[in-house]
Amino acid sequence: MGDPILHGAGEHILVAGEHEAIVTESGAGLRSYTLDAVPVLAGYPPEAVCPSGRGQWLVPWPNRIPGGRYSFDGAEYVLPVQEPEPGHAIHGYARYLPFQVLAVDAASIELGAVLPARPGYPWDLQMLVSWTLAETGLTATLRVRNLSGTDAPFGAGAHPYLAAGVSTTELIDAGWLTIPADTRLTGTDGVLKDRKAVDADDDFRQSRHIGTHSLGLYTDLARDSAGIARTSFIREDGWQVQVWQDEAYPFVLAYGADHVSDAEGRRASVALEPMTCAVDAFNTGDGLLRLAPGEEFSGTWGITVHHPEGQA
């Protein structure tokens, strides 16, 4: 592979045809993705600290653990609370960890880091992330190995926010969404534990107008013969963006940026988040993975984009 293409401090530009992505060494995240200079993702500027988890990896748990408290194999653990109201541990601790570039060329990059054991999560994990850009879209692969001597509870997610348009004045309300899911999880205060079959209000198996819908967490996903599930967002300007995920990710969380600030772009993007487990899986066990010593998790997801005229 060639020399890194540096953009800002600890950033790398990937290019394939008219596709361009910017990957950060902080958290091995995705700050920007454009096609023909049109934003596919609602990212953030290089001088900003990543807001709202945009483009970040959620490891070793996605979403919330109420009060940061959970039990595993008979022991009780308490994680630092990162969300003061209502007091949850959220999205793991890999998001701002410095990663080392292991390999890079014009259209791909691999980064790695060790997530050290810490209070509330006393397991060492090795994390490897690869981003690959092609004229067909963007592919992301996550590999995580348990370096500790005992089994570790584990979950992972990704956090791409798809832009509603070229500016934050364009809202997802005018767009159309398809989520190929038979089941939705419901709950309160962002903790979604109860499964139910989708009904007329939250069934997105056929493309439907988003309007003011608040969206949610879905599972029991329809997949093609290769095991891929695809969630699709059609913007008001006609661009169609798909987030696809392999069988390592049985859940998808659709979040309409309802709670971000107006300056950040309330409802100006929709996060379509592949997840290995449900919210609070460390307590509910819903989708929770148990990594044995030396065992490795691997999962892949990606983004494809189509112009209004149907050209990729």
Buried (B, 14 or more C-beta within 10 A) or exposed (E): EEEBBEBEEBBBBBEBEEBBBBBBBBBBBBBBBBBEEBBBBBBBEBEEEBBBBBBBBBBBBBBBBBBBBBEBEEEEBEBEBBBEEEEBBBBBBBBEBEBEBBEBBEBBBBBBBBBEBEEBBBBBBBBBBBBBBBEEBBBBBBBBBBBBEEBBBBBBBBBBBBBBBEEBEBBBBBBBBBBBBEBBBEBEEBBBBEBEEBEEEBBBEEBEEBEEBEBBBBBBBEBEEEEBBBBBBBBBBEBBBBBBBBEBBBBBBBBBBEEBEEEBBBBBBBBBBBBBBBBBBBBBEBBBBEBEEEBEBEBBBBBBBBBEEEEB
